[in-house]
Each structure stands twice: as structure tokens, then as C-alpha cells.
Amino acid sequence: MNKIIIVGGLSACLLLGGCGAGQAAYATSAESTVAAQESTVTPTESTEATETVSTETAQSEAQLPDGVYTAEFSTDSSMFHVSEACDGKGTLTVKDGVMTIHISLGSKKILNLYPGLAEDAAKEGAVLLEPTTDTVTYSDGMTEEVYGFDVPVPAIGEEFDLALIGTKGKWYDHKVVVSDPVTEDSEGGVAPFDLSTVEDGSYTIELTMEGGSGRASIQSPTQITVADGAATATLEWSSPNYDYMLVNGEKYLPVNTEGNSVFEVPVEALDAPLTMIGDTVAMSTPHEVEYTVTFHSETLESAESGK
């Protein structure tokens, strides 16, 4: 399972508004680009239907929870790349399932971008991506003003078309890839996922657990309920012998009387190790065992829709 990690080399750029720090524009063009990736098929088009399902599945797997990430931005040309000050990365914003990455380029020579092919960008009525003016800071402390762009991202880890036009007035086709999204905090550690970005509702989420003898475990994925930015997990043990749990000093009793022990406990954060104590009566005397449980935000899915 991929865990969210941190990339620490961007703090100077991000603080000064460069390296993708501009706000993402959730324009109609971004939504239409995502929508354009979906295919409409008829029952008779079996081969195309199979390909469409495969594409939609890949996009669903690549989707991220709402939030802000740092991500790699790769292109097929050494002449088209993010500023060297940004270490090949931009700021990826996910809102309501729409992904947009802000990139700070190496100069002001690229005037517009277009999420698609060059021949379509040149057509009348084409909606072009307009530049922002970003300030980037290099490792030697020098700063520079460059153009930045908010680019709609149809999927993580997959090539997509992004045309550009420069000062010579000609459109060029390019392939780009956005990959390896991570969250970042100001101290360079792993940033807990912001639960306030999650809508109220019931979800499933995968977890990992460390500690104890390894003979008992908690079912994964498990159910998690979010209300007003607070989360509560329903934890089912692989044993009926747990009579209480301690979380942040609070004691929680099982919510069931038969079968494996089930508890409802608060979850302060995702993607961060949480200490929980389970008291087991499986031994000759009750014994408190300390566990470390991590809930992984990239696996968060709606319990109703499975998405």
C-alpha cells in the first residue's frame, strides 16, 4: 500500500508563491477535460465497452480525496518543464473530484496552455489556460518571476495531452504526466489528512496495525463515519476477548455482546500513527496491550457508492 510521504525541498518556493503555490482555477475547461475522458458506449459495442470500463476503473483508482498535494509534473520535452527551483513538482488541488495542478514554468516564454491537442487549441472558441505570474526562489537565494498555469488533471500517473503556444505564435503538442502526489507540512514531516475536507457520511478505509503479539488484528478495511470534520471508526477485532479500549485516555466498551469484539472509537487524523490500547481477557489475567493504528486516506471510499 502506498503511504503518503513528504517531500521537503519545496518550502522556500511554496512560501514565495512559486512552484505551484498559486490557487487552482476550477474552470469549466477543467471539468470538461475530465468529462472528455469518459466514453459513451452502446450495448453492441462490446470491445469498446471493455476498453471504456478499463479506462474508468484506472481513473477511479487514481482519484484522490479532496485536499492539497505536492506532485511530480513530467513532460516529453526538455524545453517544456517546471522551474528548476521547483524540483520538477507543482501543487495539486483536489476539490469535488476535480484535480488541478498549478505549475511554475522556467520562464515567461510560454504564453498559453491548452488541455488537449494543438489543432483544437488553434480553433476559434477554444478555452485557453491563462498564465499567472509566480515568484520562484533558487537554492542560491536568487528569485525570478516566471509564468505559472493551473492545469486540469484527468488522472494520476497517466499521460495526457497538453498543447502550448510561445512567443513565436505556434501551437505545439506535448504529453505530460502528473504522478506521486504527497501531502506536506511546514516542518517537513508527514502531514495528517485534513478531515474537514471530507463530506459528512459513512466511508470505508484501510488500516495497518502494529504492536501486540500479532495473533490478534483489526479488520481492514473498516467503517468510518465523518460528521462536522470529526471521524469515528468501527473497529472489529479478530477475537471476542477484548473487553475495552483506551484512546486518548478515554475508555470505550464494546458495542456488541456476541461474536468478535467491536468498538466505536474516535479517529483524530488519517495518515498518522494513532496509539490505541486494547484490554484482552484471553490470558489468565486481563492484560492491556498497546497498538499503533494508521488509517490510510488514499483508500477512503464512500460506503454507499464505493467511490
Disulfide bonds with the S-S distance in Angstrom:
Cys19-Cys86 2.04
